[in-house]
Amino acid sequence: MNRRGPGLLGAAARTAVVAGTASAVSGRVQRRQQARFAEDDSEQMAEEQMRQQMQMQAAQQQTAQQQAAQAPADDLIGQLERLAELKKQGILTDAEFEAQKARLLAE
């Protein structure tokens, strides 16, 4: 009887070794992919947090600019109203009122 291969027990052993190796390699590849996905997720989260912080800072700056722009306008209106009241009370003449008004508007 000529034997042409390792026989049934040898073939089963070889199959077990190949299957075990394939399983180990597959598990290793899967762990690497999971690690990469986790890294990508953390990078995306960090980018999203950075984007949100930048948007909040931009909104805060815009609000501060609007408030800064509003304050002088309110102050100017208040000063003009006081001048008008002084003119109405007769404390300022028409010429003095116009001169003060022109000075305020020129600033």
C-alpha positions in Angstrom: 0.0 0.0 0.0 1.4 3.3 -1.1 0.6 6.3 1.1 0.1 9.5 -0.8 -0.2 12.0 2.0 -0.2 12.5 5.7 -3.3 10.4 6.2 -6.5 11.3 7.9 -4.9 12.2 11.3 -2.3 14.3 9.6 -4.8 16.1 7.5 -7.0 16.9 10.5 -3.9 18.2 12.4 -2.9 20.4 9.4 -6.5 21.7 9.1 -6.5 22.5 12.8 -3.2 24.4 12.6 -4.4 26.3 9.5 -7.8 27.1 11.1 -6.1 28.2 14.4 -3.6 30.4 12.5 -6.4 32.0 10.4 -8.4 32.6 13.6 -5.5 34.2 15.3 -4.7 36.4 12.3 -8.4 37.4 12.0 -8.6 38.3 15.6 -5.5 40.4 15.4 -6.8 42.2 12.3 -10.1 42.8 14.0 -8.4 44.3 17.1 -6.3 46.6 14.9 -9.4 47.8 13.1 -11.2 48.4 16.3 -8.3 50.4 17.6 -8.2 52.5 14.4 -11.9 53.1 14.6 -11.7 54.1 18.2 -8.8 56.5 17.3 -10.8 57.9 14.4 -13.9 58.4 16.7 -11.8 60.2 19.3 -10.3 62.4 16.6 -13.7 63.2 15.2 -15.0 64.0 18.7 -12.1 66.3 19.4 -12.6 68.1 16.1 -16.3 68.5 16.9 -15.6 69.9 20.3 -13.0 72.3 18.8 -15.6 73.4 16.2 -18.2 74.0 18.9 -15.8 76.0 21.1 -14.8 78.1 18.1 -18.5 78.8 17.3 -19.2 79.7 21.0 -16.2 82.1 21.0 -17.3 83.7 17.7 -20.8 84.1 19.1 -19.4 85.6 22.3 -17.2 88.0 20.4 -20.1 89.0 18.2 -22.3 89.7 21.3 -19.5 91.7 22.9 -19.1 93.8 19.7 -22.8 94.4 19.5 -22.9 95.5 23.1 -19.9 97.7 22.6 -21.5 99.3 19.5 -24.8 99.8 21.3 -23.3 101.5 24.4 -22.0 104.6 22.5 -25.2 104.9 20.6 -27.2 104.8 23.8 -24.9 107.3 25.4 -25.1 109.7 22.4 -28.9 109.5 22.4 -28.9 110.2 26.1 -26.7 113.2 25.7 -28.8 114.6 22.9 -32.0 114.1 25.0 -30.3 116.0 27.9 -29.4 118.8 25.6 -33.0 119.0 24.3 -34.2 119.1 27.9 -31.9 121.9 28.7 -33.0 123.8 25.6 -36.6 123.2 26.5 -36.0 124.5 30.1 -34.5 127.6 28.5 -31.0 126.9 29.9 -29.5 126.6 26.4 -30.2 129.0 23.5 -30.9 127.6 20.1 -27.4 128.5 19.0 -25.8 126.7 22.0 -28.0 123.7 21.5 -27.1 123.4 17.8 -23.4 123.9 18.6 -23.4 121.2 21.3 -25.5 118.9 19.1 -23.0 119.3 16.2 -20.1 118.6 18.6 -21.7 115.4 19.8 -22.5 114.2 16.4 -19.0 114.9 15.1 -17.4 112.6 17.8 
